[in-house]
Amino acid sequence: MTGSCHVDTFVLDNLPPAELQPDFINLDRLGYPEHLNATVELVDRHVAEGRGDRIALVAPGLRWTYAELSRQINRMAHVLTGKLGLVPGNRVLLRSANNPVMVALYMAVIKAGGIVVAAMPLLRAGELVQIIDKAEIRLALCDASLRDEMEKAAARTSMLQRTVFWEGAGGGELGTLMQGVPETFEAAPTRADDPCLLGFTSGTTGLPKATIHYQRDLLVICDAYAKEILRAEPDDVFIGSPPLAFTFGLGGLVLFPFRVGASVVLLERASPPDLAKAIEEHRATICFTAPTAYRAILGKIDDYDLSSLRKCVSAGETLPAPTFDAWLAATGLTLMDGIGATEMLHIFIAAREEDVRPGATGRPVPGYEARVIDENGERCPPGTPGRLAVRGPIGCRYLADERQRVYVSNGWNITGDTYVEDEDGIFWFKARNDDMIVSSGYNIAGPEVESCLLAHAAVAECGVVGAPDGERGRIVKAYVVLRDGAEATPDLVKALQDHVKAELAPYKYPRAIAIVDALPKTESGKLQRFALRSRAEQEASLGETA
């Protein structure tokens, strides 16, 4: 790329070829300059324009103003580029729950011209190794509370050369490295189209895909969705549950508040009771979480004062109409639904509060276009189900991945969802059209869980699908054929569940396991997951869990 400041060009060298990239539209209307640094725009600009004393981050026992956050970012950037040898274009793995150090490091890597790879706290060593090797990561920074799996991962790959741990709000090895370093740092001269983020997303095969996002992309979602749909204000207090390693969480809990100079409350533990309690304590005004969390909070709605809330965003999974209705009745607030994707960085179809239709996702966010297409790529008539296709100022760019050919077709991003567009241009979700299971907002690849189960000595065959669940929307359900000699006992079921928890992120384990004599297959011996999905639907309707 001409003019890029990236010394390490690994990501630039592994962009999809131009003919496989989607059409990028409406960038001109956003007016970004040729050179920009997202951290400068999101944090330093507030200090430079006299808003440095506004509160940026709130966490237990900690409140950082934008000026304090900027100084922390600058010190970290010095450590990265000096003591840790970061050069523009290097990938840096960040692993932590949602806390101020994680946010500051995120911004520091970007300010220094590096590329952030944020990993879910729940990932196990084997999953981390896949990410490290795919992105060729040599430096990792990790919260010391997550040390065990991080060290196991480091021992299983020759790629990672250095891991730095931190404790609390800046202690541990990172705190030692930050002692005595300057509080000012000149941002790397990054271009608007320099990569700054690799967002990893599960593939239906279980092999992770890395989505490449540019400096400008972090601003696009703020100036499109957040400005046009969310309409946040500087006095807002953001809060939510999605991890920052999810781009849903990154947008809702970092980028959106920072773009307008608002505050965000960060929770390392954000279960529904924790979230509801924190909303009351901090008088939060904008909440980001999944429908399952809103449903759980409804169960004890009288225990908390949620009157400070003025906007509630729901994403990550389908928003059921009963949840929408119950939340409106209990709080007077309209849940703002939306669909996004890691490939697109954030939400691209949504509705403003006054335009919400219960059960519908909404309209394309200003700057985006969407349509429903058939198998030939032709636009479906209104009311006809088909594949959702979208394009806008952001689009899918996989890092060195043949699956780019699947996601992008004729310039459009094909999301893997079945939708209907009605006569009024409103989009209605129908189903996922792949093997992805969405449970409590987490994307889980059925084949990945199958592979893990097949590694257990008692399992001969298995099939994994999503089963309806009133609490989580869907749960992972495994249909297992046992090897000769293995007995179908409750102890074995628990052993299989524990086996998956030990090898994969715990949220991926099968909450229901059915021991069966045989699996449905095609004449060629291929597993018929659609038949298992149908069986799981029927069993759920009859109240059967295993």
Beta strands, then each sheet from edge to edge (+ up, - down):
strand 1: 55-59
strand 2: 62-65
strand 3: 91-95
strand 4: 115-119
strand 5: 139-143
strand 6: 162-166
strand 7: 195-201
strand 8: 209-214
strand 9: 237-240
strand 10: 263-265
strand 11: 286-289
strand 12: 311-314
strand 13: 335-340
strand 14: 347-350
strand 15: 363-364
strand 16: 369-373
strand 17: 386-391
strand 18: 408-409
strand 19: 412-421
strand 20: 427-432
strand 21: 436-439
strand 22: 442-445
strand 23: 459-469
strand 24: 473-482
strand 25: 512-515
sheet 1: 2+ 1- 10- 9- 11- 12- 13- 14+ 15-
sheet 2: 4+ 3+ 5+ 6+
sheet 3: 7+ 8-
sheet 4: 16+ 17- 19+ 18-
sheet 5: 16+ 17- 19+ 20-
sheet 6: 21+ 22-
sheet 7: 23+ 24- 25-
end
